[in-house]
Amino acid sequence: MIMYSFVFITHGELGNTLLDIASRIMDIDVSDRTGFFSIDFSMTAELDGMKANLEKTIDAFLEKGHKVIILVDLFGGSPSNIALSLAKKDDVDVISGVNLSMVMYALEHRDDDTDLETTVDGIIRSARQNITGAKQLLKKRELK
């Protein structure tokens, strides 16, 4: 069976907050399969140390046989730049634009016996399906 672990690298406490909310909604404990790294722009001098800690965390998950998905908030920001440097490792991928639906999908499918690419595609599809403009949706329903 394939097992997934998730690492959140976000500005502020966004990753921790999203995981906390998702795990409460879903009533699951994921503390042994997640890692958190928050970026504060005042910490730029500490980014190398953070990257080293992040790499240690990822390597520990990989040693357990897990595949690792790193979730970042904004593509091109400091969190994603750090994460992208680690995506070269086998069994590691990075997804940007993290939101609650993505985290819930990831948690729901954390033990699916699917390859990394399929799981990443599912997480991204979930995010896209949950982005909706209310007026556009209502107009579509009125046309039916």
Secondary structure, 3 states (H helix, E strand, C coil): CCCEEEEEEEECCHHHHHHHHHHHHHCCCCHHHEEEEEECHHHHHHHHHHHHHHHHHHHHHHHCCCEEEEEECCCCCHHHHHHHHHCCCCCEEEEECCCHHHHHHHHHCCCCCCCHHHHHHHHHHHHHHCCCCHHHHHHHHHHC
